[in-house]
């Protein structure tokens, strides 16, 4: 029953249908999808309008049916949308006939038999979201990267030791954990992380904190909307000495930091280069924060082309270079699958829990659910004592696990533990 997006902005829905739906909604919530078509005249909403509403997710919470059930042909060869439009037309014709009858006061309420909407295989999440974006211009109900949200958060630094310990400190009412005494390696700690639960009230504060761009985590992670803006930092830090040649400056740059970005490839084109036989590729990557385009010259394209395809979720390793005339460029060094982030980079998983919360069922949970997911990653526990802010680190010497989505989902589902990955 909540309006999260203006109906008039949905592709194919104009002012007339929007007003008709809004006027009926003001009279009360729609009980179900059949009630919608009984109340909103088919003269106001046609097939194109209804299909747009379905693809935008307008019916998701109105009834129990998923989007494919409305738009895929059933055993009769017709879609539920077509049948619902006919149902609404028949209902309103019968209603009009009753109201215009001489015996209207004596006649019962209109009764039109409701048909059964047949089951259909659900659309894949990617297909559903693509239809959503096609209809309203962006992803609304979810984001494609949600499929790999733990890998993304890990690369971005939200699952690092520093991030989790800092969060624990904020939750302490008075005394705070002495991070210096916990044996942390400062070289792998980041300063900021993304809050995926950002609300509207915090947007101004986020703008303030993101003016100064700082790569996050030990992967030097940048949001895609930061890649271009970070060039000014690179240029400012690359004031060359007058006795250095351009080649020497370039060599210094090649030895410099490598940065990472991650997201979904939304566009990918290959063109002929200036020289005969050479190719130039352009790819656009999208994450939660925005999008950014990258150019690959012939050598990089030939080296990386098998790793690039539209709608693939990837990690890009990038470096900045500065030309002899002071212009800054972004170079793609490597392309990795985002799904492989844990296997390629993570070495261990640490569970953080207060000692007072430790129960027998916790032991059973890790023994029966987590340790059965065997692999090559180390498992350890940070047991916190809030009375003296001390930490005992317990390392499992006998068991190794495989860090994956399922393990992290199970741990977070319990709701009593924090985890960080090294």
Protein Blocks (a to p, Z undefined) as FASTA:
>chain_A
ZZfbdfklpghiafklmmmmmmmmmnoccfblmlmmmmmcfklpcfklmmmmmmnopmmm
mpmcdfklmmpccfkopafklmmmmmmmmmmmmmmmmmmpmklmmpccdddddddddddd
dddfklmmmmmmmmnopafkbcfklmmmmmmmmmnopagmklmmmmmmmmpmkbccdfkl
nopafklccfbdcdfkbcfklmmmmmmmmmpccdehjkopacfklmmmmmmmmmmmmccc
fkbcfklmmmmmmmmccdddddddfbdcddddfbehiacdddddddfklccdddddfklm
mmmmmmgcehiacdddddddddfkopacdddfbdcdfklmmmmmmmbdcddddfklpcfk
lmmmmmmmmmmmgcfbdcddddddfknopacddddfkbccdddfklmmmmmmnopaccdd
ZZ
